[in-house]
Amino acid sequence: MLIALRLIVSLLPLVLTPVLGYLLAQGYINLGGGEKDILMLVPWMVWSLVFAFSSWIFWRRGHSILHSSWRSAVVGLAGLAILGVTLTILGQLGIGGLF
């Protein structure tokens, strides 16, 4: 039972990504950006992937479910910040072509 609970907690944000995408596309959730609201799924998906992976790592190291969840959330936020800074630096150098 504990294994199932850990899997649910670690994969829930990733599983909710298509639901969030549907709600944004249909206009049930409005973030004020019009059709660009769907682009908010990219950071959400990156964060949820890092969250799921780091939560699995903390699980394998023997951390409790509460401890691994909040640490995984912080690791996901740090990963998103590192990705943003990296893409910004590459864009300023003219390497990325994303910005």
C-alpha positions as CSV (number, residue, x, y, z in Angstrom):
1,M,0.0,0.0,0.0
2,L,2.9,2.4,0.8
3,I,4.4,1.7,-2.6
4,A,1.2,2.6,-4.4
5,L,0.9,5.8,-2.3
6,R,4.5,6.8,-3.2
7,L,3.9,6.2,-6.9
8,I,0.7,8.2,-6.8
9,V,2.3,11.2,-5.0
10,S,5.4,11.2,-7.3
11,L,3.5,10.8,-10.6
12,L,0.4,12.9,-9.8
13,P,1.7,16.2,-11.2
14,L,2.8,14.4,-14.4
15,V,-0.5,12.7,-14.8
16,L,-2.4,16.0,-14.3
17,T,-0.5,17.7,-17.1
18,P,-3.0,16.6,-19.9
19,V,-5.9,17.6,-17.7
20,L,-4.3,21.0,-17.2
21,G,-3.7,21.3,-20.9
22,Y,-7.3,20.5,-21.7
23,L,-8.6,23.0,-19.1
24,L,-6.3,25.7,-20.6
25,A,-7.2,24.9,-24.2
26,Q,-10.9,24.9,-23.5
27,G,-10.8,28.2,-21.6
28,Y,-11.9,26.8,-18.2
29,I,-8.6,28.2,-16.8
30,N,-7.6,31.7,-17.9
31,L,-4.2,33.0,-17.1
32,G,-4.6,36.2,-19.0
33,G,-2.5,35.4,-22.0
34,G,-5.1,34.3,-24.4
35,E,-3.9,31.4,-26.7
36,K,-0.4,31.7,-25.1
37,D,-1.7,30.2,-21.9
38,I,-1.0,26.7,-23.2
39,L,2.7,27.6,-23.1
40,M,2.5,27.5,-19.3
41,L,2.4,23.7,-19.7
42,V,6.1,23.6,-20.6
43,P,7.4,24.7,-17.2
44,W,4.8,22.6,-15.5
45,M,5.8,19.5,-17.4
46,V,9.6,20.1,-16.8
47,W,8.9,20.6,-13.1
48,S,6.7,17.5,-12.8
49,L,9.4,15.4,-14.6
50,V,12.1,16.6,-12.3
51,F,9.8,16.1,-9.3
52,A,9.0,12.5,-10.3
53,F,12.6,11.6,-10.9
54,S,13.9,13.2,-7.7
55,S,11.1,11.7,-5.7
56,W,12.1,8.3,-7.0
57,I,15.7,9.0,-6.0
58,F,14.7,10.1,-2.5
59,W,12.5,7.1,-2.2
60,R,15.4,4.8,-3.1
61,R,17.6,6.5,-0.5
62,G,15.0,5.7,2.2
63,H,13.5,9.1,2.9
64,S,9.9,9.3,4.2
65,I,7.1,10.2,1.8
66,L,6.6,13.7,3.3
67,H,10.4,14.4,3.4
68,S,10.9,13.2,-0.2
69,S,7.9,15.1,-1.5
70,W,8.9,18.5,-0.2
71,R,12.5,18.0,-1.2
72,S,11.5,16.9,-4.6
73,A,9.4,20.0,-5.0
74,V,12.4,22.2,-4.1
75,V,14.6,20.2,-6.5
76,G,12.0,20.6,-9.2
77,L,11.9,24.4,-8.6
78,A,15.7,24.5,-8.7
79,G,15.9,22.5,-11.9
80,L,13.4,24.9,-13.5
81,A,15.4,27.9,-12.4
82,I,18.6,26.4,-13.7
83,L,16.9,25.6,-17.0
84,G,15.6,29.2,-17.3
85,V,19.0,30.7,-16.5
86,T,20.7,28.4,-19.0
87,L,18.3,29.2,-21.8
88,T,18.6,32.9,-21.1
89,I,22.4,32.8,-21.2
90,L,22.3,30.8,-24.4
91,G,19.8,33.1,-25.9
92,Q,21.9,36.2,-25.0
93,L,24.9,34.5,-26.7
94,G,22.9,33.7,-29.8
95,I,23.3,30.0,-29.4
96,G,19.9,28.8,-28.4
97,G,17.7,30.6,-30.9
98,L,14.8,30.2,-28.5
99,F,14.5,33.8,-27.4
